[in-house]
Amino acid sequence: MSDYLTADEKIDYIYKELKSQKRSRFFKIILKFIILWLIFYFYSTILINLNKDELITELSKNISKIVTPIAQDITKGILENNTTNTNNINNSLIEEIKNNPELLKKLWKTL
């Protein structure tokens, strides 16, 4: 005789089923937002930092292309105007590099 459910039991069953479906739909939406946020986070942090070294080398090449002609013009102007003063500067730079060879390595790393 207990094979059939009463109307109240059917209503309770349907109510609980709808409530669980609503809850699962809410959690699925939250899970999708979390996954999208993680994708964005990994893209913005990891992928951008992976290309950082390549970006720095490219920028340094472009900066050296701009700065090298300017530096050459300045040194030509200094050499044409005052050779004795530039010889003193060159000799002091050579002595400084001999005393501290790490300066030259640091200079090449920055270029």
N, C-alpha and C positions, 0 to 999 in steps of 0.2 A: 503494500500500500504506500510505502514511502518513496516509490519510484517517481512520483510527480511532485513538483515543487509548488508551493503556494505562491500567491501573487506577491506577497511581501518578500519572500525569499528571492523571487525572480528580480524584483526591483533592487534589492540589496546587492545581488550578484551583478546586475548591469551597472549600478552605481559604482561598485568597487572596480569593475573592469574599466569603466570610463576614467575613473580617477587614476588608476595605474597607467593607462595609456597617456594621459595628460602628463603625469610625472615622467614617464620615459621619454616623451617628446621634448620636455623641458631639458632633461639631462643630455639628450642628443644635440640640442641646439647649443647648450653650454660647451659640450665637447667639441663641436665644430668651431666655435669661437676660439677655444683654447688652441686647437690645432692651427688655425689661421694665424693667431698671435705668435705661436712658436715659429712658424715658417717665416713670418716677417722679422722676428727677433734674430733668428739665425742668419737670414739674408743681410740684415742691417749690420750685424756685428762681425760674423765670421767671414763672409764673402768679401766684404769691403776691406777687412784687415788682411786678407790673403793677397789682394792686389796692391797693398800699400807699398811694398818694396818696388814693384814695377813702376808705380806712379812716381815714387821719389826719384828713381833713376831717370825716368823720362823728363821730369821737371828739371833735374840737375843738368841734363844735356841741353835742354832749351835755354836755361839760364846761362850756361857756359857759352852758348852760341851768341847770346846777347852781350855778355860781359867781356868776352875775349877781344872783340874789335875795339871796344872802348878802352880797355886796359892797354892795348897795343898803341892806340893813338896817344894816350897819356904818357906812356914811356917814351915814345918817339919825341913828343914835345919836351919832355924833361931832358932827354939826351941832347937835343938840339940846343936847348937854352943853357944848360949848365952841366958840363960833363964832369967837372971835378966833384961837385956835390953828389952826383949819381954814383960816381966811383966809390965815394965814401959810404954811401947807402948800400951799394952792392957788396962791398967788402964786409960791412957789418952784418948784412943778411947771411952771407956765406959763413962767417964765423959763428953766428947764432945757430945755423943749421948744423954745422960741424959739432958744436957743443951739445945740441939737443936734436938728434935725428927724428925723434917722434913728431916734431912739428911738421916736417915734410909729409909724413904719413897721414897725419890728421888733415893737412891741407888737401891731399889727394883724395881722401875719403869724402870730404865735403864737396869736392867738385864732382 
